[in-house]
Amino acid sequence: MIGKVEWFTDAGGYGLIRRSDGPDVFVHRTAIAGERRPTLNEGDVVEFELVQGAHGPQAANVIVRPKISAATSRRIWVSCGCSSNFSSS
């Protein structure tokens, strides 16, 4: 699943991920994959698995998707031959 971090507190080690296809999902720092000191930032786009936790649905195997600039996004579109579909608005 794909979602966007609504909020995350380093002090508590937990937060919420907003999904486009359902209710927000609880996330705990132990669910963040591959981080030495796991944390998330508000607005991060993440990929995750939805699992059933003790208190309801929660995120697992959370991976932060890399951020790319608008210019990089345009170069990707142009290089794949999709430039006719690219909108600069």
N, C-alpha and C positions, 0 to 999 in steps of 0.2 A: 504494500500500500504506500501511497505518497501522502504526505501531510506537511503542515507548516507549524513550527513551534509557536504556540500562543504565548507561553511564558515558561520560564525555568528558573528555579532558585538554586544557586550553588550551595548556600548554607544548608538547605534541607535536602538537596540532591534529587529533586523531583519537579515535575511540571506537567503541562498539558500540550498535546499536539492536536491541532485542528484538522479534521478530515473534511473533504468535500462531499463525501457520500455517507455521512453518519455523524453521531455525536463525538465530541472531543474525547481524546484517549489519554489516560494517565501514563506518564513515563517516569521511570526511576533511573538514576545514573548507572545502575548495574546493567541496564538494558542497552546502553550505548556501546556499540562495537568498536574495537580497535583504538581506544583512546587511553593514554597513560593516565591522564586526569580528566575523566569524562565530564563534559559540560555541553550545554546547548545554549544558543542565543536566540532571543526573540526574533522571529522572522526566518530562521533557518528552514530550508526545505529539506525534509528528511524522507528516507525510505525505511519502512519498518514492517514487521509482521504483527498481526493482531492476535493476541492470546488471551485466554481466560485466566485472570488472576484471582486471588482470594476475595477481592472486593469488586470484581467485575472486569470488563475488558481493559487490557493494558498493552502497551507497545513492547516489543521484544526485537532484538537484533537491529537496533536503530543505527542508520548510517546517514551522515550529513552529506547531502549532495553538494558538489563544488559550486561556488558562485561564479558566474561568468558575466562579463560586461555586455552591453548592447552591441558594441562593435564586434566583439568575438562572436556573438550570436549571429550577426549579419554575415560574417565571414563563413560561418558554418553553413548557413543557408545558401550562400552564393556558391561555395565549393561543391555542394551536393546537387547543384542544378535546380534548386528550389527558389531562385531569386524572384521569379515571376509571382510567387506566392507571398513574398516578404512584404510586410507593411511596416513602414517606419513610424506609424502613429502609435 
